[in-house]
Amino acid sequence: MNDDLDPSRPAQAAHAPRGVDPTSTRREDPAVLHAQVRAVVGSPIVRALLEGVDGGVVVLNARRQIVALSLQRLLSTPEEEAHQAVGKRLGEALECSFARDTPAGCGTADACRYCGALRTILACQSSASATEGDLQISARNGTLPLELHLRATPVEVGGYHFTVLAMRDVRDELRRRALEQIFFHDLLNTFTPLATWSRVLRAGPRERMQEAGERVARLVGRVESEIRGQRTLLLAESGTLGLTPEPLGTSDVLRELVAGFDMHPLTVRRTLQLEDSPEIEIETDRSLLLRVLTNMATNALEATPEGGCVRAWCQGPEAGAPWECSFHVHNEGQLPPDVARRVFQRSFSTKAQKGRGLGTYGMKLLGERYLGGQVSFDSREREGTTFVLRLPRRPPPGPELRRGSHPSLTR
């Protein structure tokens, strides 16, 4: 097997021992690894770092293997279990799903090129200077997504070169920032036309009064919907959101979805089109279902150029699958690979500074944890992107749904 991770890998680390490539698939000789562990454990400075940093700390050798760590405060990991990570790489210790994609483990899969931890570690090793970065990963068994800020610092102990990686949990900080950003962005987008039509209602020509009144009423309803949607997401994350299941026809749901985009800024120069679909009866929460479908349609419309069309439809049961129906929303564009791999993470946004960063996360959370369905997508260059919500005939009983952890927020 070629020993290199990638032909275009960064240059050999400036402070690594001669002949050691930090991107190599090889691991350190066990005797050398043992000597490195002894050197680190015997260093008062490193011990102080491990015990004093608020968060998690790992000490990595030049081959990115863990020689010492302190993750108890970050992951609530028992000390005995944490020390079993010695000799592993970071993704293996955190049980990253991509660490199992290749026999060589963490850092060698195709997806690893987008890994914030790998980039931060290699940048530190190649520059021999402190480097900062961020890591988003689904932790143990796909439960809660970890969102970490990283600081990698090079150190030399006992003649060996190490990287001290400090990790700080920033989930709450990023979530609050994303919630505020999206919420205020959406409200401002609604208030602009609301102010315009209010002026028409107050001082415009008489023949436009009725139209202005209807538009103001619709825009006020949209503001209310945004506020309720924000509240729904907060309750869903805390596990306190209640369901109100009722019998629904899928065709009625789709028509209500399209009606919700009437006079919407995203459909001024784009079309949301319903495809022919079978009529299927299900029992679920109307409000949450429409919230998920609205997020799907919003993302698709935002990714569609002016003059383009987004299609929505429903399909019946799939052979051998537990789902009664599936809702589909399609647009012609393709998600870039780095976006596709992170699209369901909580603080990741498909738009850098604005848009629906929590839209995809919210549809996954509501569609799976509360409606008992499955949310997925397929994105290809020629076929475009289709988000799919599959639903059972009725949601599972509440207690089973609300206990435990979030669904896996990976594709």
N, C-alpha and C positions, 0 to 999 in steps of 0.2 A: 504493500500500500504506500502511496506517496505520502511522505512524512509532513507535507505542508498542508495547512488548512486551505489555502487558496493561493494561486500564483500571484495575485495582486495584493498579498498581505502586507502589513506595515513592515518597515525595515526592522532588523533585529534590534532588540532593546539595547539602548546605549549602556545601561548599567547592569545588564545581565551577564553572568559568567560566559566567557568566550565559548562559542559552540552551542550555546543554549538558545533556542528559538522559542519565545513565549507562545507562539501559535502552533507549536508542534503537537501532534497527536500523542507523542510519547509521554510517559510519566517518569518521574524521578525514580532512580534506583532505591529500593526499600531501605537500604543501609544509609544512603545519603538523606532520604526523607527523615529517617529516625534521628540522624544527627542534626538536621535542621530544626526538628521539633524540640530537641534538647536545648539547642542554642536559644530559641525564642522563649521557651518556658523559663530558662535561666536568666533572662534579661529583665531587670527591675523596671526599665522604661516600658517595655512591651507589656509586662504584666499590669502596670499602672494604666496603660491605654485600654487594655481589655476590661479592666474592672471599673474604669472611671467614665467611659463614654456612654452618654445617654442614647441608647439605640442598640445597634448591632455592630460588631467589629469582626473581621476575619483577616488573618495574616496569610498571604499567599506567597509561594515560592515563584521562581522564574517560569515554571511550567503551569502556573495558575492553580496549583494544588494547595489546599488548606493545610497549614501547619499549626495554627492556633485560632481559636474563635471564642466569641462570646455573643450568643444569639438569644439568651434566655429572655432578656427584656423586650426584644423585637418580636419573637415568635412564640413566647411562652413555652419554649422547648426545655424539657428536663435536661440537666447538665450531663447525665450519663448518655442520653441520646445525642446531644449536641456533639460530644467528643467522638462519636462514631463517624463524624464527617471529616476527621483528619485524613488527609490523603486524597479526598474528593475535590472536585472543582465546584465553584459556587453554585452553578445551576443544578448539579447533582445533589448538593446539600439542601437546596430549596425545592427539590423535586420538580424542576421545570420539565414540562412535557417534551420540549425539544431536546433535552439532554439524552433522551432515549431514542432519538431518531437515527443515530448512527452508532456503530460499535465503539467508536473512539470517544463518545460522550460529549460533555459540555463544551461548546465552542466550535464544534465541527459540523453542525447541521447547516443547511442552506439558510434557515431562518435566523441563525446566530449572527449573521451580518448586520441585523437590525437591533441586536441586543445592546442596551445601554450599558450594562455592566461590562461586557466584553470590550466595548469601545473605550470605556473609561480606564479599565485595567491596562489595555494595550497602549493607550495614549500615555499613561503614567510611566509604563515600562520603557517606551521608546524615547520619551523626553527626559526621563529621570527627574521629573518635577511633579508637584502636586496637581491633580486633575480632578474636575468635578463632572458629574453626569447624573442621569436619572435612569431608573429601572422600573418597568411595569411587568408584572408576572403574576400568573395565577398560582397561588401557594397550595400547599399540601392537598392533594386529591381534588384540585379545582375548586376549593372553597372560596375564601375571600381573596380578591386580587390584591397583591402587594404593590404598593407604589412607593418607591424609595428614592431619596436623594443620596447620592454617593459622593464620597471624597476619597480619592486614592492618593497615598503618600508613599514615596520610596524610602526605605530604610535599609541599613546594612547592620547585621548582627553576626558576630562570630565569623566574619569573612564571607557570609552568604548575603545575597541581595533578595530583599522581600518587598512586597507591596502591602501596606496596611490600608484596608478598605473599610471606612466607616460608613454605616448605613443608617439613615434617619427616616422613619415612617412619616410620609407627608400626605397620607390618604385624606384625612379630614381637611387639611389646608387646601389641597387641590380640589376636593369636592365642593367646598364652600366657594372657592374662586370660580369654578366652572358653573355652579348653580347661579351665582350672582350674574356672571357674564351673560349666560344664555337667557336668563329670566329678563334682565333689563334690556337686552338686545331685542327680544321678541316684543316686549311691551312698547319700546320706542318705535319699533316698526309698525305697531298697530296705532299708536297715538298720532303719528304723522297724518295718515288719511282721516283719522277721527277728527283732528283739528280742522282739516280742510273741509270736510262735509258739515261740521258744526258751523263754520262761517257761511257756507251756502244756506244752511237752515236758518241762520240768523238774519242774513242780509242779501241772500241770493234772489233770483227771479222767482215769482210765485209758481210758475209751471214746474220748477225743479224741487219744490218743497217736499212733495211726497217721496220722490226718489231719495232726497237727502235724508229724510227721516228714516226710511228703510235701511239705508246704508249705515247711519249712525247706530241704529238698533243692532244691526248685525256686527258692527265693530265692537260695540259694548259687550255683546255676547262673546266675542273672541277674547277680549280682555279678561272676562270672567273665566273663560276656558283656560287661559294661560295660568291664572292664579290657582285654579283648581288642579291643573296639571302639576304645578310646582308642589302643591300640598300633597298630591297623590304620590309623587316620587319620594318625598321626605318620609311619608308614612310607610311606603313600601320598603325603603331601606331600613327603617327601624323595626320592621316586622309587625306593625300594628294596623296595617291596612285591611279593612273588611271587604268582603265580597257580597254582591247582591245578584245572584244568578237569576236569569229569567229566560223563557223560551224566545229564541230569535231565529229569523230566517236570514240566511246569508245574503240573499239579494237585497233585502231591506238594509242590511248593514253596509253593503257596498254603496248603495244609493245615498245613504246618510253620510258616508265618507266623502263622496264627491260633492254633495251639497255643502259640506263644511268648508270647501275650498272655493265656493262661489264668492266672487269679489275679493279673493285673497291676492296679495301682491305677487305671489309665486305663479299664479295662473293667469296673470294679465297677458303675458306673451308665451305661455306654455299651456299645454292641454293635459288634463287628467282624464283619461278615457277608460270607461268600463268595457271589458270584453264579455262576450256571451259566457254565462256560467250556469251550472245546475243550481236549483233551489234545494238547499239542505237545511234541515232543522237541527239546531243545537241549543244547549242550555248553558249560558255563561253570563258574565257581567258585561252589560252593554257598554258602560262608560270606560272600563279598562280595555275592552276589545277595541273600541274606537280610538282610544289613546295610543295603543300599539300601532294600529293601522295608519293613524294620522302621522306618527313619527316615521313610519316606513315611506309614506307618500311624500312627506316633507323632505326627507333626505334625497329621495329620487328626483323631486322637482329641483332642488338646489343643485343637483349634479347634472341637470339637463340644460343645454343652451337655449336661448330664446328661439321660439319657433318649434321646439321639440315637443315630444309627446311621452307621457308616462302612462303605462297601462296597468290596470288592476283587475284581478279576476279571482274566482274561487274554484277549487276542484274538489271532487268527491274522495271517498276513502281510497287509500293505496293498498294494494294486495299485501296481506301479511303484516300491515302496520297497525298500530293501535289508534290511529287518528281518524276522526270522523270526517274532517274536511281540512283544507289548507287554503289560506289566503296568500296571493302572490302580488307583488308590486315590482314592476320592471322598468328600468331606464336603459338607454343605449350605451352609456359610458361604462368603462371598466375601472374598478378600484385598483390603484397602484398596489403592488405586493406588500409594501411596508404598512400601508393603511389597512389592507385586508387582514393582516395578522393581528392588528390591534383594535379593530373597529368596535368590539364589544367591551373594551376596557373603560372603566368608569370615568376617568378624567381625560381620556384621549378624544380629540376632536378631529373630524374629517376636514374641518376648516380651521386654519391656523389661529385666527384671532376672533372668529365670530361663528355663529351658526348653531348647530344642534349637537354639541359635543356629548351631551348626556342622552340624546335621542336614541342612539343605538343601544347604549347601556340600559336605558329605561325600557326599551321594547323587550330586551332579553330578560330583565328582571321581572317585569309585569307579565310577559307572555309565558314564562316558564315557572317562576315561583308561585304566581298567583292564579293564572288561568290554567296551569297544569299542562301547557303545550310545549312546543319546541320552536325556537326561532333560529333560523339559519340563513345563509345566503350563498349564491354562486355568482362568481364574477369572472368573465372571460372576454378576451379582446373582441371577438367577432359577435358573441351572443349578448354582450352587455351584462348588466348586474340585476339580479332578481333576489329580493328578500322574501322569505317565506315564513309564515306563521301557521304551524299545524296545531290543531286543537282536537281534544277528545269530545265525545258527545256531551259530557258535562265535566266540570272541574272536579278533581279529587276532593275528599272531605277536608275541611279547613285545618284541623289540628295537624294532619300529616304535612300539609303544605307549609305551615308557618313555623314549624319547629325546624331546627338545624340551620344549615348555612345557605348562602346564596348559590344559585346555579353556577356551573362553570362558565366563566365569561370569556371563553375562547371559542374559536370557530369549531 
